[in-house]
């Protein structure tokens, strides 16, 4: 649940420290970055972090000035100064601005982990916070994604009620509630966008003076569900399952990917990617497999002629059916019947 801002003008150092911080403790959910003190102050004003890690020598605004301004504006924000050995004495000047720790470059994973753990422990001792297990947050996210993806507003209502009751039971304060609502909103949109079917835009961020946090979260999710319903043209079923059902009902026709995508209200390229992602098969591979499975069932019934089976699974060209069936099963239709003891 903690956010940490890393300030350094060297991209490799900045990204490396960001990675170390993210790996240091499961409680650290975010590690944002800034290139200099001026950018850092803008980010702090927009969304205040719990901890700040900063370099000393930077353009526009160096670490010393950043520490001075942070001390004036946000005196309770813990700051960690990171410096090279040659800047050590310079870094010590920052201690007069309330800096909590300083670290020498190159920093190690163990040093970062110890520092993060120590400062987080200090935060928790200073202001006890209600604890929300990560497993519980993940369970809420899974159900909310399911409710939106399957167009089930009742699922959203149920989860929101669970969140509200739990937060009330642990006496979560308004600030934490806002952070939780924003976190769930961000992660939920990430999961929906990861499906790579529709591009979902993030709702306007929750700001002070907005609706109560959980009401804001509820409205944003219902709004996302409404957008999804419109894009699917009112189709309530999960796209891939609906596509499978439609394919099954039309195995005797030359059904195209574009036709199925249009029926579902999906862009064909998005639908193609989603189908492969969810089934590990392309649309054509899946359709052919289902045709051949149906052909095998029909061939096991002696009263069906092979030419009729060919037409029944959508092959007007009988030689093409024979070639496809052998590629799939290793036998021609006649050989397959012989293997079952069926003549003719």
DOPALUM-407230 format. One record per atom (N, C-alpha, C): residue in three letters; x, y, z. Coordinates in steps of 0.05 Angstrom, whole numbers, padded with zeros to 5 digits, always signed. Layout:
ALAXYZ
...
//
This chain:
UNK+00016-00024+00000
UNK+00000+00000+00000
UNK+00017+00025+00000
UNK+00043+00023+00000
UNK+00060+00046+00002
UNK+00070+00055-00025
UNK+00073+00081-00028
UNK+00083+00093-00053
UNK+00110+00106-00047
UNK+00129+00102-00064
UNK+00156+00113-00061
UNK+00163+00128-00086
UNK+00175+00152-00083
UNK+00183+00168-00106
UNK+00214+00168-00107
UNK+00225+00161-00130
UNK+00254+00160-00134
UNK+00262+00184-00152
UNK+00281+00200-00143
UNK+00289+00224-00158
UNK+00319+00221-00165
UNK+00325+00220-00191
UNK+00353+00218-00200
UNK+00354+00225-00229
UNK+00374+00241-00237
UNK+00375+00249-00265
UNK+00388+00229-00284
UNK+00400+00207-00273
UNK+00411+00186-00289
UNK+00391+00164-00294
UNK+00382+00160-00319
UNK+00360+00140-00324
UNK+00366+00112-00314
UNK+00391+00102-00318
UNK+00397+00075-00309
UNK+00396+00072-00279
UNK+00407+00092-00265
UNK+00406+00091-00236
UNK+00377+00094-00226
UNK+00362+00112-00238
UNK+00334+00116-00230
UNK+00318+00091-00233
UNK+00321+00078-00257
UNK+00305+00054-00262
UNK+00315+00030-00245
UNK+00341+00029-00240
UNK+00352+00007-00224
UNK+00342+00009-00195
UNK+00342+00034-00184
UNK+00333+00037-00157
UNK+00303+00032-00155
UNK+00288+00041-00175
UNK+00260+00035-00176
UNK+00254+00005-00174
UNK+00270-00010-00189
UNK+00266-00039-00189
UNK+00273-00051-00162
UNK+00295-00042-00150
UNK+00303-00052-00124
UNK+00282-00046-00103
UNK+00270-00023-00104
UNK+00250-00015-00085
UNK+00225-00033-00088
UNK+00217-00037-00113
UNK+00194-00054-00118
UNK+00198-00082-00107
UNK+00223-00092-00108
UNK+00229-00119-00100
UNK+00235-00121-00070
UNK+00237-00098-00057
UNK+00246-00098-00029
UNK+00225-00108-00009
UNK+00200-00103-00015
UNK+00179-00110+00005
UNK+00152-00112-00009
UNK+00137-00133-00003
UNK+00111-00137-00016
UNK+00092-00115-00009
UNK+00097-00100+00013
UNK+00079-00079+00021
UNK+00082-00054+00003
UNK+00104-00053-00012
UNK+00109-00030-00030
UNK+00095-00036-00057
UNK+00074-00021-00062
UNK+00058-00025-00086
UNK+00068-00009-00110
UNK+00079+00014-00105
UNK+00087+00032-00127
UNK+00114+00044-00122
UNK+00129+00048-00143
UNK+00154+00063-00142
UNK+00156+00081-00166
UNK+00148+00106-00163
UNK+00147+00125-00185
UNK+00175+00139-00187
UNK+00180+00153-00209
UNK+00206+00166-00212
UNK+00203+00195-00222
UNK+00224+00211-00217
UNK+00226+00238-00227
UNK+00255+00244-00234
UNK+00259+00262-00253
UNK+00286+00266-00263
UNK+00301+00288-00248
UNK+00287+00304-00233
UNK+00300+00326-00218
UNK+00281+00335-00195
UNK+00291+00354-00179
UNK+00275+00363-00156
UNK+00250+00378-00164
UNK+00251+00393-00186
UNK+00227+00408-00195
UNK+00205+00389-00203
UNK+00212+00368-00218
UNK+00191+00348-00226
UNK+00181+00333-00202
UNK+00199+00328-00183
UNK+00191+00313-00159
UNK+00170+00329-00143
UNK+00174+00355-00140
UNK+00155+00371-00125
UNK+00128+00371-00138
UNK+00128+00371-00165
UNK+00102+00370-00180
UNK+00088+00344-00174
UNK+00103+00322-00175
UNK+00091+00296-00170
UNK+00081+00293-00141
UNK+00097+00304-00122
UNK+00088+00302-00094
UNK+00062+00317-00090
UNK+00060+00340-00103
UNK+00035+00356-00100
UNK+00012+00342-00112
UNK+00016+00328-00134
UNK-00006+00314-00148
UNK-00014+00289-00133
UNK+00005+00274-00124
UNK-00001+00249-00110
UNK+00021+00243-00090
UNK+00017+00250-00066
UNK+00038+00249-00046
UNK+00047+00220-00040
UNK+00074+00216-00041
UNK+00084+00189-00035
UNK+00087+00186-00005
UNK+00093+00161+00004
UNK+00098+00156+00032
UNK+00127+00160+00039
UNK+00145+00155+00019
UNK+00174+00158+00023
UNK+00186+00171-00002
UNK+00209+00185+00002
UNK+00222+00198-00020
UNK+00252+00190-00020
UNK+00262+00181-00043
UNK+00290+00175-00046
UNK+00301+00195-00067
UNK+00322+00209-00060
UNK+00332+00229-00079
UNK+00363+00229-00080
UNK+00372+00235-00105
UNK+00401+00239-00110
UNK+00407+00268-00101
UNK+00434+00275-00101
UNK+00442+00302-00093
UNK+00445+00320-00118
UNK+00463+00313-00136
UNK+00469+00330-00158
UNK+00450+00325-00182
UNK+00433+00344-00187
UNK+00413+00342-00209
UNK+00410+00370-00221
UNK+00402+00371-00247
UNK+00396+00397-00260
UNK+00369+00408-00250
UNK+00365+00434-00256
UNK+00340+00448-00250
UNK+00337+00453-00220
UNK+00336+00431-00204
UNK+00334+00433-00175
UNK+00349+00409-00164
UNK+00370+00415-00148
UNK+00386+00392-00137
UNK+00372+00381-00112
UNK+00385+00360-00102
UNK+00373+00346-00079
UNK+00372+00362-00054
UNK+00392+00379-00050
UNK+00393+00396-00026
UNK+00369+00415-00025
UNK+00364+00428-00048
UNK+00341+00446-00049
UNK+00314+00431-00047
UNK+00313+00407-00059
UNK+00289+00391-00057
UNK+00284+00384-00028
UNK+00304+00376-00014
UNK+00301+00369+00015
UNK+00291+00393+00031
UNK+00302+00416+00025
UNK+00294+00440+00039
UNK+00265+00446+00035
UNK+00256+00444+00010
UNK+00228+00451+00004
UNK+00209+00429+00014
UNK+00217+00404+00013
UNK+00200+00383+00024
UNK+00197+00386+00054
UNK+00219+00394+00067
UNK+00218+00398+00096
UNK+00199+00421+00104
UNK+00197+00441+00087
UNK+00179+00463+00092
UNK+00150+00456+00086
UNK+00146+00442+00064
UNK+00118+00437+00056
UNK+00107+00411+00067
UNK+00124+00390+00069
UNK+00115+00364+00078
UNK+00134+00354+00100
UNK+00134+00366+00123
UNK+00154+00359+00143
UNK+00153+00330+00153
UNK+00130+00317+00149
UNK+00127+00289+00158
UNK+00133+00269+00137
UNK+00143+00278+00113
UNK+00149+00259+00091
UNK+00178+00250+00095
UNK+00183+00224+00101
UNK+00210+00214+00104
UNK+00226+00215+00078
UNK+00251+00225+00080
UNK+00268+00228+00057
UNK+00294+00212+00060
UNK+00302+00198+00039
UNK+00327+00184+00038
UNK+00345+00197+00017
UNK+00369+00205+00025
UNK+00387+00217+00006
UNK+00407+00196-00004
UNK+00412+00195-00030
UNK+00430+00176-00042
UNK+00453+00192-00055
UNK+00478+00186-00048
UNK+00500+00202-00059
UNK+00524+00184-00064
UNK+00542+00194-00082
UNK+00567+00181-00086
UNK+00586+00188-00063
UNK+00608+00174-00060
UNK+00626+00178-00038
UNK+00637+00207-00038
UNK+00642+00218-00061
UNK+00652+00245-00063
UNK+00633+00266-00054
UNK+00607+00259-00054
UNK+00587+00279-00046
UNK+00578+00274-00017
UNK+00592+00258-00002
UNK+00583+00250+00024
UNK+00579+00274+00043
UNK+00599+00291+00044
UNK+00597+00314+00061
UNK+00574+00333+00053
UNK+00571+00335+00026
UNK+00549+00351+00016
UNK+00522+00340+00024
UNK+00520+00313+00023
UNK+00495+00299+00030
UNK+00488+00304+00060
UNK+00509+00306+00077
UNK+00504+00309+00105
UNK+00490+00336+00112
UNK+00493+00355+00094
UNK+00479+00381+00098
UNK+00449+00377+00098
UNK+00440+00356+00083
UNK+00411+00351+00081
UNK+00399+00343+00108
UNK+00416+00333+00126
UNK+00406+00324+00152
UNK+00392+00346+00167
UNK+00401+00371+00162
UNK+00388+00393+00176
UNK+00360+00398+00166
UNK+00353+00385+00143
UNK+00326+00388+00133
UNK+00309+00364+00139
UNK+00316+00349+00160
UNK+00299+00327+00169
UNK+00302+00302+00153
UNK+00324+00299+00138
UNK+00328+00274+00123
UNK+00331+00251+00142
UNK+00318+00228+00137
UNK+00318+00206+00155
UNK+00342+00187+00151
UNK+00350+00183+00126
UNK+00371+00164+00120
UNK+00388+00175+00097
UNK+00413+00166+00095
UNK+00428+00170+00071
UNK+00442+00144+00063
UNK+00445+00140+00037
UNK+00456+00115+00027
UNK+00478+00122+00007
UNK+00500+00107+00007
UNK+00522+00112-00012
UNK+00519+00095-00037
UNK+00525+00106-00060
UNK+00525+00091-00085
UNK+00550+00074-00086
UNK+00550+00051-00099
UNK+00526+00038-00110
UNK+00508+00025-00089
UNK+00483+00029-00090
UNK+00465+00017-00070
UNK+00461-00012-00076
UNK+00456-00028-00056
UNK+00452-00057-00059
UNK+00422-00063-00052
UNK+00414-00086-00061
UNK+00386-00094-00056
UNK+00382-00097-00026
UNK+00402-00108-00012
UNK+00399-00112+00017
UNK+00396-00085+00032
UNK+00413-00066+00023
UNK+00412-00039+00036
UNK+00385-00026+00031
UNK+00375-00028+00007
UNK+00349-00016+00000
UNK+00327-00030+00017
UNK+00328-00056+00018
UNK+00307-00071+00034
UNK+00307-00062+00063
UNK+00332-00060+00075
UNK+00333-00052+00103
UNK+00322-00024+00107
UNK+00329-00006+00089
UNK+00321+00022+00092
UNK+00290+00024+00089
UNK+00280+00011+00068
UNK+00251+00012+00064
UNK+00236+00001+00088
UNK+00245-00023+00097
UNK+00232-00035+00120
UNK+00233-00018+00145
UNK+00256-00005+00150
UNK+00259+00012+00173
UNK+00240+00036+00172
UNK+00238+00049+00148
UNK+00222+00073+00146
UNK+00192+00066+00147
UNK+00185+00044+00134
UNK+00157+00035+00135
UNK+00149+00028+00164
UNK+00167+00016+00179
UNK+00162+00010+00207
UNK+00157+00035+00222
UNK+00173+00056+00216
UNK+00169+00082+00229
UNK+00143+00094+00223
UNK+00134+00092+00198
UNK+00108+00103+00190
UNK+00086+00089+00205
UNK+00088+00062+00207
UNK+00067+00047+00220
UNK+00066+00053+00250
UNK+00089+00057+00262
UNK+00090+00064+00291
UNK+00079+00091+00296
UNK+00084+00110+00277
UNK+00075+00137+00280
UNK+00045+00140+00277
UNK+00034+00125+00258
UNK+00006+00128+00252
UNK-00005+00100+00244
UNK-00015+00085+00263
UNK-00025+00058+00257
UNK-00046+00059+00236
UNK-00044+00040+00217
UNK-00063+00039+00195
UNK-00078+00013+00195
UNK-00102+00014+00186
UNK-00118-00010+00182
UNK-00104-00028+00162
UNK-00104-00054+00167
UNK-00090-00072+00149
UNK-00110-00086+00131
UNK-00104-00085+00105
UNK-00121-00100+00085
UNK-00103-00120+00071
UNK-00107-00146+00076
UNK-00089-00166+00064
UNK-00089-00164+00034
UNK-00066-00168+00022
UNK-00063-00167-00007
UNK-00081-00188-00020
UNK-00083-00211-00007
UNK-00100-00233-00019
UNK-00129-00224-00021
UNK-00138-00208-00001
UNK-00166-00199-00002
UNK-00170-00179-00025
UNK-00150-00161-00028
UNK-00152-00141-00050
UNK-00153-00156-00077
UNK-00135-00176-00080
UNK-00134-00191-00105
UNK-00161-00206-00110
UNK-00173-00217-00089
UNK-00199-00230-00092
UNK-00220-00211-00101
UNK-00220-00187-00090
UNK-00239-00167-00098
UNK-00235-00159-00128
UNK-00210-00156-00135
UNK-00203-00149-00163
UNK-00212-00171-00182
UNK-00208-00196-00175
UNK-00216-00218-00193
UNK-00246-00218-00197
UNK-00261-00214-00176
UNK-00290-00214-00178
UNK-00301-00190-00193
UNK-00288-00167-00188
UNK-00297-00142-00202
UNK-00291-00145-00232
UNK-00268-00155-00239
UNK-00262-00159-00268
UNK-00282-00179-00280
UNK-00288-00200-00266
UNK-00308-00219-00276
UNK-00335-00206-00279
UNK-00343-00189-00260
UNK-00369-00176-00262
UNK-00371-00157-00285
UNK-00350-00142-00290
UNK-00350-00124-00313
UNK-00348-00139-00339
UNK-00330-00159-00341
UNK-00325-00173-00366
UNK-00350-00189-00374
UNK-00364-00199-00355
UNK-00388-00215-00361
UNK-00414-00198-00359
UNK-00411-00172-00356
UNK-00433-00153-00355
UNK-00453-00161-00333
UNK-00443-00165-00309
UNK-00459-00173-00286
UNK-00458-00151-00265
UNK-00475-00131-00266
UNK-00475-00109-00246
UNK-00480-00119-00218
UNK-00495-00142-00216
UNK-00500-00152-00189
UNK-00475-00162-00175
UNK-00455-00171-00191
UNK-00430-00179-00179
UNK-00415-00155-00168
UNK-00416-00133-00183
UNK-00403-00108-00174
UNK-00416-00099-00148
UNK-00442-00100-00147
UNK-00457-00092-00122
UNK-00448-00109-00098
UNK-00446-00135-00103
UNK-00439-00153-00081
UNK-00410-00148-00071
UNK-00391-00144-00090
UNK-00364-00139-00081
UNK-00362-00112-00067
UNK-00375-00091-00078
UNK-00374-00065-00065
UNK-00385-00066-00036
UNK-00406-00083-00032
UNK-00417-00086-00005
UNK-00396-00099+00013
UNK-00382-00119+00002
UNK-00361-00133+00018
UNK-00339-00113+00025
UNK-00330-00097+00006
UNK-00309-00078+00011
UNK-00318-00058+00033
UNK-00342-00048+00030
UNK-00352-00029+00049
UNK-00354-00040+00078
UNK-00364-00064+00080
UNK-00367-00077+00106
UNK-00339-00082+00118
UNK-00320-00092+00102
UNK-00294-00098+00113
UNK-00280-00072+00122
UNK-00281-00052+00106
UNK-00268-00026+00113
UNK-00279-00014+00138
UNK-00306-00018+00141
UNK-00318-00008+00166
UNK-00310-00024+00190
UNK-00306-00050+00186
UNK-00299-00068+00209
UNK-00271-00063+00219
UNK-00252-00055+00200
UNK-00225-00049+00209
UNK-00220-00020+00214
UNK-00241-00004+00212
UNK-00240+00025+00217
UNK-00219+00039+00200
UNK-00221+00034+00174
UNK-00202+00047+00155
UNK-00210+00076+00153
UNK-00189+00094+00153
UNK-00195+00122+00153
UNK-00200+00132+00124
UNK-00208+00157+00122
UNK-00216+00168+00095
UNK-00192+00169+00076
UNK-00168+00175+00086
UNK-00145+00175+00068
UNK-00139+00148+00057
UNK-00138+00128+00074
UNK-00133+00101+00065
UNK-00155+00091+00046
UNK-00180+00099+00052
UNK-00202+00091+00035
UNK-00199+00102+00007
UNK-00190+00127+00006
UNK-00185+00139-00021
UNK-00163+00125-00035
UNK-00141+00118-00021
UNK-00119+00103-00033
UNK-00128+00076-00043
UNK-00144+00062-00027
UNK-00154+00036-00035
UNK-00171+00038-00060
UNK-00190+00057-00060
UNK-00207+00060-00083
UNK-00191+00066-00109
UNK-00171+00083-00107
UNK-00155+00090-00130
UNK-00138+00066-00139
UNK-00128+00051-00119
UNK-00112+00027-00126
UNK-00129+00006-00140
UNK-00153+00001-00130
UNK-00170-00019-00143
UNK-00178-00010-00171
UNK-00184+00016-00174
UNK-00191+00026-00201
UNK-00168+00023-00220
UNK-00144+00030-00212
UNK-00121+00029-00230
UNK-00115+00000-00238
UNK-00114-00018-00218
UNK-00107-00046-00224
UNK-00129-00060-00240
UNK-00154-00052-00235
UNK-00176-00064-00251
UNK-00174-00056-00280
UNK-00168-00031-00285
UNK-00165-00022-00313
UNK-00141-00035-00326
UNK-00120-00039-00311
UNK-00096-00053-00322
UNK-00104-00082-00331
UNK-00120-00095-00314
UNK-00127-00123-00320
UNK-00146-00124-00344
UNK-00164-00105-00346
UNK-00182-00105-00369
UNK-00167-00098-00395
UNK-00148-00079-00393
UNK-00133-00072-00417
UNK-00113-00094-00425
UNK-00105-00111-00405
UNK-00087-00133-00411
UNK-00100-00154-00429
UNK-00126-00154-00430
UNK-00140-00173-00447
UNK-00137-00165-00477
UNK-00130-00139-00481
UNK-00124-00129-00508
UNK-00147-00133-00527
UNK-00171-00128-00517
UNK-00195-00130-00534
UNK-00206-00102-00539
UNK-00212-00087-00518
UNK-00221-00059-00521
UNK-00201-00041-00505
UNK-00195-00018-00516
UNK-00179+00001-00500
UNK-00196+00016-00480
UNK-00192+00010-00455
UNK-00208+00024-00434
UNK-00193+00048-00424
UNK-00205+00071-00423
UNK-00193+00095-00413
UNK-00197+00097-00383
UNK-00178+00107-00369
UNK-00180+00110-00340
UNK-00199+00133-00333
UNK-00215+00129-00313
UNK-00232+00151-00304
UNK-00215+00173-00291
UNK-00226+00197-00289
UNK-00212+00219-00276
UNK-00204+00210-00247
UNK-00179+00216-00240
UNK-00170+00207-00214
UNK-00186+00219-00191
UNK-00188+00204-00170
UNK-00202+00213-00146
UNK-00186+00236-00133
UNK-00200+00258-00129
UNK-00187+00281-00117
UNK-00202+00290-00092
UNK-00188+00305-00075
UNK-00201+00315-00051
UNK-00225+00332-00058
UNK-00247+00327-00044
UNK-00272+00342-00050
UNK-00290+00327-00069
UNK-00281+00305-00081
UNK-00298+00289-00098
UNK-00318+00273-00082
UNK-00332+00255-00096
UNK-00351+00237-00082
UNK-00336+00221-00061
UNK-00351+00210-00042
UNK-00338+00190-00024
UNK-00324+00169-00040
UNK-00301+00159-00030
UNK-00284+00142-00046
UNK-00298+00117-00057
UNK-00313+00103-00041
UNK-00326+00078-00051
UNK-00348+00085-00070
UNK-00362+00107-00067
UNK-00382+00115-00086
UNK-00369+00122-00113
UNK-00347+00136-00112
UNK-00332+00142-00136
UNK-00323+00116-00151
UNK-00313+00097-00135
UNK-00304+00072-00147
UNK-00327+00057-00160
UNK-00350+00056-00145
UNK-00374+00042-00155
UNK-00383+00054-00182
UNK-00385+00081-00183
UNK-00394+00094-00207
UNK-00375+00090-00230
UNK-00349+00090-00225
UNK-00330+00086-00247
UNK-00332+00058-00258
UNK-00337+00038-00241
UNK-00339+00010-00251
UNK-00365+00006-00266
UNK-00387+00018-00257
UNK-00412+00015-00272
UNK-00410+00030-00298
UNK-00395+00052-00299
UNK-00391+00066-00324
UNK-00375+00049-00343
UNK-00354+00035-00334
UNK-00338+00018-00351
UNK-00355-00005-00361
UNK-00371-00017-00344
UNK-00389-00038-00353
UNK-00408-00029-00375
UNK-00418-00004-00372
UNK-00436+00007-00392
UNK-00422+00010-00419
UNK-00397+00019-00418
UNK-00382+00022-00443
UNK-00377-00005-00456
UNK-00371-00025-00440
UNK-00367-00052-00450
UNK-00392-00063-00463
UNK-00415-00059-00450
UNK-00440-00068-00461
UNK-00446-00056-00488
UNK-00440-00030-00490
UNK-00445-00016-00515
UNK-00427-00027-00537
UNK-00402-00032-00530
UNK-00383-00042-00550
UNK-00390-00070-00559
UNK-00402-00086-00541
UNK-00410-00113-00548
UNK-00438-00114-00561
UNK-00450-00091-00565
UNK-00476-00089-00577
UNK-00497-00104-00560
UNK-00494-00102-00534
UNK-00513-00114-00516
UNK-00509-00144-00511
UNK-00489-00156-00523
UNK-00485-00185-00519
UNK-00474-00189-00491
UNK-00488-00205-00475
UNK-00481-00209-00447
UNK-00460-00230-00442
UNK-00454-00247-00462
UNK-00437-00270-00458
UNK-00407-00262-00462
UNK-00390-00278-00449
UNK-00361-00274-00453
UNK-00354-00280-00482
UNK-00340-00262-00495
UNK-00336-00264-00524
UNK-00325-00291-00534
UNK-00305-00302-00522
UNK-00293-00327-00532
UNK-00313-00350-00529
UNK-00326-00352-00506
UNK-00346-00373-00502
UNK-00369-00371-00522
UNK-00378-00346-00526
UNK-00399-00341-00546
UNK-00389-00349-00574
UNK-00364-00343-00580
UNK-00353-00350-00606
UNK-00353-00380-00610
UNK-00344-00394-00589
UNK-00343-00424-00590
UNK-00371-00435-00595
UNK-00391-00425-00581
UNK-00418-00434-00585
UNK-00428-00429-00613
UNK-00421-00406-00623
UNK-00430-00399-00651
UNK-00416-00416-00671
UNK-00391-00422-00667
UNK-00376-00440-00685
UNK-00389-00467-00685
UNK-00395-00477-00661
UNK-00407-00504-00658
UNK-00433-00506-00674
UNK-00449-00484-00674
UNK-00475-00484-00687
UNK-00472-00481-00717
UNK-00448-00474-00727
UNK-00445-00469-00755
UNK-00421-00484-00767
UNK-00417-00509-00757
UNK-00395-00525-00768
UNK-00399-00533-00797
UNK-00423-00532-00806
UNK-00429-00540-00834
UNK-00427-00517-00854
UNK-00418-00494-00844
UNK-00415-00471-00862
UNK-00386-00461-00861
UNK-00379-00445-00881
UNK-00352-00434-00883
UNK-00351-00408-00867
UNK-00351-00411-00841
UNK-00354-00388-00823
UNK-00327-00374-00821
UNK-00328-00347-00824
UNK-00303-00332-00824
UNK-00299-00318-00796
UNK-00274-00312-00791
UNK-00268-00298-00766
UNK-00282-00271-00766
UNK-00282-00257-00789
UNK-00294-00231-00790
UNK-00324-00232-00784
UNK-00337-00253-00793
UNK-00366-00256-00788
UNK-00372-00260-00758
UNK-00355-00276-00745
UNK-00359-00281-00716
UNK-00353-00255-00701
UNK-00331-00242-00708
UNK-00324-00217-00694
UNK-00346-00196-00697
UNK-00357-00194-00720
UNK-00379-00174-00724
UNK-00403-00181-00708
UNK-00409-00207-00705
UNK-00432-00215-00689
UNK-00428-00207-00660
UNK-00403-00209-00651
UNK-00397-00203-00623
UNK-00392-00173-00618
UNK-00391-00157-00639
UNK-00385-00129-00637
UNK-00356-00123-00631
UNK-00338-00140-00641
UNK-00310-00137-00636
UNK-00295-00130-00661
UNK-00273-00115-00658
UNK-00255-00111-00680
UNK-00242-00138-00687
UNK-00241-00145-00713
UNK-00231-00172-00721
UNK-00202-00177-00710
UNK-00185-00157-00711
UNK-00157-00162-00702
UNK-00157-00166-00672
UNK-00173-00151-00657
UNK-00175-00155-00628
UNK-00186-00182-00622
UNK-00207-00190-00636
UNK-00219-00216-00631
UNK-00200-00239-00637
UNK-00184-00236-00659
UNK-00164-00256-00666
UNK-00144-00259-00643
UNK-00134-00237-00633
UNK-00114-00238-00611
UNK-00126-00250-00586
UNK-00151-00242-00579
UNK-00164-00252-00555
UNK-00169-00282-00557
UNK-00178-00291-00580
UNK-00184-00320-00584
UNK-00159-00336-00580
UNK-00137-00327-00592
UNK-00111-00342-00589
UNK-00102-00342-00560
UNK-00105-00319-00547
UNK-00096-00316-00520
UNK-00112-00334-00501
UNK-00138-00337-00505
UNK-00155-00352-00487
UNK-00155-00382-00493
UNK-00149-00390-00518
UNK-00151-00418-00526
UNK-00125-00431-00534
UNK-00104-00415-00538
UNK-00078-00424-00548
UNK-00080-00436-00576
UNK-00101-00429-00590
UNK-00105-00437-00618
UNK-00115-00413-00634
UNK-00109-00413-00659
UNK-00121-00393-00676
UNK-00150-00400-00682
UNK-00165-00380-00692
UNK-00193-00385-00698
UNK-00195-00408-00718
UNK-00179-00408-00739
UNK-00181-00429-00760
UNK-00173-00456-00748
UNK-00153-00457-00731
UNK-00145-00483-00719
UNK-00167-00494-00702
UNK-00180-00477-00686
UNK-00202-00486-00669
UNK-00225-00496-00685
UNK-00233-00480-00706
UNK-00255-00487-00723
UNK-00250-00514-00737
UNK-00226-00517-00747
UNK-00219-00543-00761
UNK-00220-00566-00741
UNK-00209-00562-00717
UNK-00210-00584-00698
UNK-00238-00592-00691
UNK-00256-00573-00687
UNK-00283-00580-00680
UNK-00297-00594-00704
UNK-00291-00585-00728
UNK-00302-00598-00752
UNK-00293-00628-00753
UNK-00268-00632-00749
UNK-00257-00659-00751
UNK-00267-00677-00728
UNK-00271-00666-00704
UNK-00283-00682-00682
UNK-00311-00690-00689
UNK-00326-00671-00701
UNK-00353-00678-00709
UNK-00353-00698-00731
UNK-00334-00696-00750
UNK-00332-00715-00772
UNK-00327-00743-00761
UNK-00310-00745-00741
UNK-00304-00772-00730
UNK-00329-00784-00717
UNK-00345-00767-00704
UNK-00370-00778-00692
UNK-00389-00788-00713
UNK-00391-00772-00735
UNK-00410-00780-00756
UNK-00400-00805-00771
UNK-00373-00807-00775
UNK-00362-00830-00789
UNK-00365-00856-00773
UNK-00368-00853-00747
UNK-00372-00877-00730
UNK-00401-00888-00732
UNK-00418-00873-00747
UNK-00445-00882-00751
UNK-00447-00893-00780
UNK-00451-00919-00783
UNK-00449-00932-00809
UNK-00469-00921-00830
UNK-00491-00911-00822
UNK-00511-00902-00841
UNK-00504-00875-00854
UNK-00483-00862-00846
UNK-00475-00837-00858
UNK-00455-00842-00881
UNK-00461-00832-00905
UNK-00441-00835-00926
UNK-00419-00815-00921
UNK-00395-00822-00930
UNK-00372-00804-00926
UNK-00376-00778-00940
UNK-00388-00777-00963
UNK-00393-00752-00977
UNK-00412-00735-00962
UNK-00432-00748-00949
UNK-00451-00732-00932
UNK-00437-00720-00908
UNK-00419-00736-00896
UNK-00404-00726-00873
UNK-00387-00702-00881
UNK-00375-00703-00904
UNK-00359-00681-00914
UNK-00376-00655-00915
UNK-00400-00657-00927
UNK-00417-00634-00929
UNK-00427-00625-00902
UNK-00431-00644-00884
UNK-00442-00637-00857
UNK-00423-00621-00841
UNK-00398-00623-00846
UNK-00378-00608-00831
UNK-00366-00585-00848
UNK-00381-00577-00868
UNK-00374-00553-00883
UNK-00354-00555-00905
UNK-00349-00579-00916
UNK-00330-00582-00938
UNK-00346-00589-00964
UNK-00349-00570-00981
UNK-00361-00575-01007
UNK-00342-00591-01025
UNK-00316-00588-01021
UNK-00296-00601-01036
UNK-00288-00627-01022
UNK-00297-00650-01031
UNK-00292-00675-01017
UNK-00263-00682-01015
UNK-00246-00679-01036
UNK-00218-00685-01034
UNK-00204-00667-01012
UNK-00213-00643-01010
UNK-00202-00625-00989
UNK-00209-00635-00961
UNK-00233-00646-00958
UNK-00241-00658-00933
UNK-00224-00682-00926
UNK-00219-00699-00946
UNK-00203-00723-00942
UNK-00175-00715-00933
UNK-00163-00695-00946
UNK-00136-00686-00940
UNK-00135-00674-00912
UNK-00155-00658-00905
UNK-00155-00646-00878
UNK-00159-00666-00856
UNK-00177-00685-00861
UNK-00183-00706-00841
UNK-00158-00723-00836
UNK-00143-00730-00857
UNK-00119-00746-00854
UNK-00097-00731-00839
UNK-00095-00705-00845
UNK-00076-00688-00831
UNK-00082-00687-00801
UNK-00108-00687-00794
UNK-00116-00685-00767
UNK-00114-00711-00752
UNK-00123-00733-00765
UNK-00125-00759-00751
UNK-00104-00779-00759
UNK-00090-00774-00781
UNK-00070-00793-00790
UNK-00081-00814-00809
UNK-00107-00814-00813
UNK-00121-00833-00830
UNK-00140-00819-00849
UNK-00145-00830-00872
UNK-00166-00820-00889
UNK-00193-00827-00877
UNK-00215-00815-00885
UNK-00241-00822-00874
UNK-00247-00852-00877
UNK-00240-00864-00901
UNK-00245-00893-00905
UNK-00228-00909-00886
UNK-00203-00902-00883
UNK-00185-00917-00865
UNK-00195-00915-00836
UNK-00205-00891-00829
UNK-00215-00888-00802
UNK-00239-00906-00797
UNK-00257-00909-00817
UNK-00280-00927-00814
UNK-00270-00956-00813
UNK-00250-00963-00829
UNK-00239-00990-00828
UNK-00228-00996-00800
UNK-00216-00976-00787
UNK-00204-00980-00761
UNK-00226-00986-00740
UNK-00251-00976-00746
UNK-00273-00981-00728
UNK-00289-01006-00735
UNK-00280-01020-00757
UNK-00294-01044-00766
UNK-00319-01038-00782
UNK-00320-01014-00793
UNK-00344-01006-00809
UNK-00336-01006-00839
UNK-00351-01021-00855
UNK-00346-01023-00883
UNK-00363-01004-00899
UNK-00352-00992-00920
UNK-00367-00975-00937
UNK-00366-00946-00929
//
